[in-house]
Amino acid sequence: MRPYYEEKGIQIWHGDCREVWAQLMQPFDVIITDPPYGIQGMKRGLSPATNYASKGDYDTELFEDTPEYVRSFIVPLLTEMMLLVPRCVLTPGQVNMHKYPEPAHTGAFFYPASTSISRWGMRLWQPIFYYGKDPYVNQLRPDGKICYDSDRDTDHPCPKPIGSWKWLVNRASLPGDWIIDPFMGSGTTLLAAKDLGRNCTGIEIEERYCEIAAKRLAQEVLDFSIEPK
């Protein structure tokens, strides 16, 4: 088994995250991931007037972004991984967040401009679940962030804004840590980790998202080579 993409401290693995995880032998310091929310993008059969999310549908036959997929696959996998990785930080979305084990702490991304509409009005926040011990426990750092940035430049239904995600990676890890993201998507965790001096392994089942992530990482190398600091 070989990585789809590799450079110093950064790896992309293409495949089912449960199968890939079972073969990775190296220790990891923290899981940082944004798994599917189980809301089927815009095809979940709910009226846009009452439950609209700013998220597209995963165009893949490899899994279905449903509540059952969250309950039967995502939650068991992350629970298993947390037995071996001391810290885990994930963004579960609101609709199916209660399917996850109780976190040690809950923070939030706050969106003043709103990103979606729920049955009770504008949805202004998204939860952040923290498991394990705070790596900065004696520094009293914030547990959430007000977000104004967005990222729709990649061909992915739910790309994470690099500014907000860089804040989360910095909040949840220490310099030199090795991060694993089992639901890598377009590779934002890897980009943030690389910028912050962390190591990161990403796993993604959809090959075209692996290609997007690899191109983003390679382009970043090019940008650094031609743009002086």
C-alpha positions, -999 to 999 in steps of 0.1 A, spaced: 0 0 0 15 33 -11 3 69 -5 -16 86 -33 6 117 -26 35 123 -3 59 150 7 78 156 39 53 153 67 23 151 45 5 120 31 -27 114 12 -42 79 11 -69 70 -13 -93 44 -1 -120 34 25 -108 51 57 -116 20 78 -94 -2 56 -66 23 53 -66 31 91 -63 -6 98 -30 -7 79 -14 25 91 11 15 118 25 49 128 12 67 160 -9 98 157 -12 127 182 -47 140 172 -76 134 149 -89 166 132 -118 160 108 -149 174 92 -169 142 84 -201 141 63 -230 155 82 -256 130 71 -279 155 54 -276 145 18 -267 179 6 -296 195 -12 -314 162 -19 -325 153 16 -362 159 9 -367 188 33 -382 221 23 -355 247 16 -378 272 34 -374 253 67 -341 235 66 -316 247 40 -279 241 43 -252 258 24 -238 225 13 -239 205 -19 -245 168 -24 -216 143 -25 -215 132 -62 -204 96 -55 -217 61 -54 -192 50 -27 -214 61 2 -247 78 10 -246 110 31 -274 99 54 -281 98 92 -277 60 90 -243 64 75 -233 87 103 -246 63 129 -234 30 115 -201 40 99 -187 73 109 -194 72 146 -180 37 151 -149 44 132 -141 76 150 -149 59 184 -125 31 175 -98 56 164 -102 76 197 -91 45 216 -56 48 201 -53 86 194 -52 108 225 -70 138 211 -99 142 186 -115 174 173 -143 171 148 -171 193 134 -202 170 133 -228 195 119 -259 202 139 -285 178 125 -268 145 135 -244 157 162 -262 138 190 -253 105 174 -217 110 185 -203 100 219 -204 128 245 -174 151 240 -151 164 267 -161 199 256 -181 216 229 -170 248 211 -184 264 180 -177 283 148 -200 314 149 -212 328 115 -227 363 119 -239 363 83 -255 328 87 -247 299 64 -281 281 65 -317 281 76 -332 256 101 -367 250 113 -361 276 140 -346 303 119 -311 312 107 -284 288 118 -256 309 131 -232 283 145 -217 249 139 -205 228 168 -169 217 174 -165 185 195 -133 182 216 -122 148 229 -92 142 252 -71 168 270 -65 204 258 -29 207 245 -30 243 258 -48 237 290 -28 263 310 -31 290 284 -69 296 284 -73 298 247 -108 303 232 -129 272 223 -144 287 192 -141 314 165 -162 340 147 -159 332 110 -162 356 81 -142 336 56 -156 311 30 -141 287 5 -160 277 -27 -131 276 -50 -127 238 -49 -149 212 -66 -162 198 -33 -197 201 -17 -185 213 16 -149 228 16 -136 242 48 -124 278 48 -86 277 51 -85 306 76 -110 290 100 -95 256 96 -60 268 102 -73 283 135 -88 249 145 -56 229 136 -35 254 156 -60 252 185 -61 214 186 -24 205 180 11 213 189 40 221 165 55 188 153 23 168 161 12 142 136 -25 147 126 -48 123 109 -79 133 90 -99 102 80 -124 122 59 -100 145 41 -122 158 13 -103 185 -6 -74 185 18 -78 217 39 -66 200 70 -34 190 52 -29 225 39 -34 240 73 -11 215 89 17 221 64 15 259 69 16 255 107 45 230 109 24 200 117 26 166 100 -7 152 86 -21 121 70 -54 124 51 -76 96 39 -103 100 12 -125 74 -5 -133 95 -36 -102 97 -59 -111 130 -76 -110 147 -41 -76 131 -36 -65 147 -69 -79 181 -58 -60 179 -25 -28 168 -42 -30 197 -67 -37 222 -38 -6 210 -19 16 210 -50 4 245 -59 13 257 -24 48 244 -29 50 263 -62 37 295 -46 63 294 -18 91 288 -44 83 320 -64 69 343 -37 94 357 -12 86 358 24 
